[in-house]
Each structure stands twice: as structure tokens, then as C-alpha cells.
Amino acid sequence: MIEIRPLSPKYFQDIIKFTDKEIGLNYFDESSLWELYNQSQTHFGSASFVAYDEEKIVAIRLTRMHGCG
């Protein structure tokens, strides 16, 4: 079953492994994920999400809020 989780720093290493495989090696690093994380936070939570099937990432949605970056 797919579970959608708000972006959190605890998922950064999983995201890096996922994007290295699915997008290209070194597309993201921890520094760039921190920047995206900070730019995706709102008063109601995160605008970015990670989709897990069990403990494996199957999709990500990384979104910057308007006016950030």
C-alpha cells in the first residue's frame, strides 16, 4: 500500500538513493534537499511529499512555495 508522507529530513538519504537511480547520479545532495525542505514549509506543513510502498520510495514531489528561491 502506498503511503504519502510529508517531506522530512529523516527521508533525505532515501531520496538521494531514489533520485540517484531514477533521475541521475548526484542530482540531489543533502545540502540541496535542505534548501528545498526549507523552501517548501508553510504554516500548515510541508508542500513536498514522499510516497513509500512499505519502506521503499516510489515517488517524490518536491515543491517550493511561492516567493522562495
Beta strands, then each sheet from edge to edge (+ up, - down):
strand 1: 2-6
strand 2: 41-42
strand 3: 45-46
strand 4: 49-53
strand 5: 56-61
sheet 1: 1+ 4- 5+
sheet 2: 2+ 3-
end
